[in-house]
């Protein structure tokens, strides 16, 4: 991965896009967007991922002025779908997803997890291709102790397919962890909302996410 090693933040999204476009040579599909929390006022941590050919890999990661993120994403061109990533201030990425108006797409380090195929079909790593009408809803889950977080698709017949899941043990290790921490560590509801919009599905959020 080509990491941004400069201390200063890139001020011009279009200029940054021009500098990054050569990284997309030979790439069939990419995804780029900000993480969930960076901790610097007015700045986003943006990651550019190669999706296809896989497995997905971060091509660039660095700070971008919030108002310049849209220009950066436009400048990267049609191969780089606008999206979001589950990174926090300095954590590595594990899950990324597209946001509207891009077609629904979810990837992790192993590859594509979910992808919309036109208006009538979606592909999931498990169980494979499905008609869109078989998808009934999307849910952001949260265990009672806040450790287990995930995003689940509800299918016809009551079947549940896990799109993404993690265990956040810092909840028990950090005695100061509270609702404010949960609010910024919010990749699961962010991903669930994006899927609900991208697939036209009802959204359910765990009560503590509301």
C-alpha positions in Angstrom: 0.0 0.0 0.0 1.2 3.5 -0.8 0.6 5.4 2.4 0.5 9.1 2.7 3.6 10.0 4.7 3.3 13.7 4.7 2.2 15.5 7.8 0.2 18.2 6.0 -3.3 17.4 4.8 -4.1 17.4 1.0 -6.0 20.7 0.3 -7.1 20.0 -3.3 -9.2 17.0 -4.0 -8.9 17.2 -7.7 -5.1 17.5 -7.6 -5.0 14.5 -5.2 -7.2 12.5 -7.6 -4.8 13.2 -10.5 -1.9 12.1 -8.4 -3.7 8.8 -7.4 -5.2 7.9 -10.8 -2.0 6.0 -11.9 -2.5 3.6 -9.0 -5.7 2.5 -10.8 -3.8 1.1 -13.9 -4.9 -2.4 -14.4 -7.8 -2.1 -11.9 -11.2 -3.1 -13.1 -13.1 -1.9 -10.0 -12.1 0.2 -7.0 -13.9 1.8 -4.1 -12.9 5.0 -2.2 -14.2 6.9 0.7 -13.8 8.1 4.3 -13.6 6.0 7.4 -15.8 6.3 10.5 -13.7 8.5 12.8 -10.4 10.3 12.3 -10.2 12.6 15.2 -9.0 15.7 13.4 -11.4 18.7 12.9 -12.5 19.1 9.3 -10.4 16.2 8.0 -11.3 12.7 6.9 -9.1 9.6 6.6 -9.8 8.4 3.1 -8.9 4.9 1.7 -8.7 3.9 -1.9 -9.2 0.1 -2.3 -8.7 -2.1 -5.3 -11.6 -4.5 -5.5 -11.1 -6.3 -8.8 -8.9 -8.0 -9.5 -9.0 -9.3 -6.0 -8.4 -9.9 -3.2 -9.2 -6.3 -2.2 -6.1 -4.2 -1.3 -5.6 -0.7 0.0 -3.8 1.3 -2.7 -3.6 4.6 -0.8 -4.7 5.9 2.6 -4.4 9.4 3.9 -6.0 12.5 5.3 -8.2 14.7 3.1 -9.9 18.0 4.0 -13.6 17.1 4.4 -14.8 19.6 1.8 -12.4 18.1 -0.7 -13.5 14.5 -0.4 -16.3 14.8 -3.0 -13.9 16.3 -5.5 -11.4 13.6 -4.9 -14.0 10.9 -5.5 -15.2 12.6 -8.7 -11.7 12.9 -9.9 -10.8 9.3 -9.5 -13.3 8.4 -12.3 -16.0 5.8 -12.8 -13.9 2.8 -11.8 -13.7 4.0 -8.2 -17.1 3.8 -6.6 -17.9 6.2 -3.8 -18.1 4.5 -0.5 -17.1 4.2 3.2 -14.6 2.1 5.1 -14.7 0.8 8.7 -11.4 2.4 9.7 -11.1 4.5 12.8 -8.3 7.0 13.6 -5.4 4.5 13.0 -7.0 1.1 12.6 -6.6 -1.0 9.4 -9.6 -1.6 7.2 -11.5 -4.8 7.3 -14.8 -4.0 5.6 -15.8 -1.4 3.0 -19.0 -0.6 1.2 -20.4 1.6 -1.6 -22.9 4.5 -1.0 -25.6 5.8 -3.3 -25.8 6.5 -6.1 -23.3 3.7 -6.7 -24.7 0.1 -6.9 -24.6 -1.8 -3.6 -21.2 -3.4 -2.9 -19.7 -4.8 0.2 -16.1 -6.1 0.4 -13.8 -7.5 3.0 -10.2 -8.6 2.9 -11.2 -11.9 1.3 -13.2 -10.4 -1.5 -16.7 -9.3 -2.5 -19.3 -10.1 0.1 -22.3 -8.6 -1.6 -22.9 -7.0 -5.0 -26.0 -5.7 -6.7 -26.4 -7.1 -10.2 -28.6 -4.7 -12.0 -32.1 -3.9 -10.7 -33.3 -7.5 -10.3 -30.5 -9.6 -8.9 -27.9 -9.5 -6.1 -24.9 -11.8 -5.5 -23.9 -12.8 -2.0 -20.8 -14.8 -1.1 -23.2 -17.2 0.5 -25.7 -18.3 -1.0 -24.8 -16.8 -4.4 -27.1 -15.1 -6.9 -30.6 -14.2 -5.6 -33.5 -12.3 -7.1 -33.7 -8.9 -5.4 -37.2 -9.6 -4.2 -35.8 -12.4 -2.0 -34.1 -9.8 0.1 -36.5 -8.7 2.8 -34.5 -6.3 5.1 -31.2 -5.3 6.6 -30.3 -5.1 10.3 -27.5 -3.6 12.3 -27.0 -5.9 15.3 -25.4 -5.3 18.7 -25.1 -7.7 21.6 -26.3 -6.6 25.0 -22.8 -6.1 26.2 -21.9 -4.1 23.0 -19.0 -6.5 22.1 -20.5 -8.3 19.1 -21.5 -6.0 16.2 -22.7 -7.0 12.8 -24.9 -6.4 9.7 -27.4 -9.1 8.7 -29.6 -9.5 5.6 -33.0 -11.0 6.1 -34.1 -13.3 3.2 -37.3 -15.0 2.3 -38.2 -17.9 4.5 -36.6 -16.3 7.6 -33.0 -17.0 6.6 -30.4 -14.6 7.9 -27.1 -14.0 6.1 -24.3 -12.2 7.9 -22.7 -9.5 5.8 -20.2 -8.4 8.3 -19.4 -9.1 11.9 -16.8 -8.2 14.5 -16.1 -8.4 18.3 -15.0 -5.2 20.0 -13.4 -6.3 23.3 -12.3 -2.8 24.1 -15.8 -2.4 25.6 -14.6 -4.5 28.6 -11.0 -3.4 28.6 -11.7 0.3 28.7 -13.7 1.3 31.8 -14.5 4.7 30.2 -16.1 3.2 27.1 -19.7 4.7 26.9 -22.4 5.7 24.5 -20.2 8.4 22.9 -17.6 5.8 22.0 -20.3 3.6 20.5 -21.6 6.5 18.5 -18.3 7.2 16.7 -17.4 3.5 16.4 -20.5 3.1 14.2 -19.5 1.2 11.1 -22.3 -1.4 11.5 -25.2 1.1 11.3 -23.4 3.0 8.6 -23.1 -0.1 6.5 -26.7 -1.1 7.2 -28.0 2.3 6.2 -26.0 2.2 3.0 -27.4 -1.3 2.1 -30.9 -0.3 3.0 -30.7 2.6 0.5 -28.7 0.8 -2.2 -31.0 -2.3 -2.2 -34.3 -0.5 -1.3 -34.8 -2.5 1.9 -36.3 -1.8 5.3 -33.7 -1.0 7.9 -33.6 -2.2 11.5 -31.1 -0.8 14.0 -30.3 -2.3 17.4 -31.9 0.0 20.1 -28.5 1.4 21.3 -27.6 2.5 17.8 -30.7 4.7 17.6 
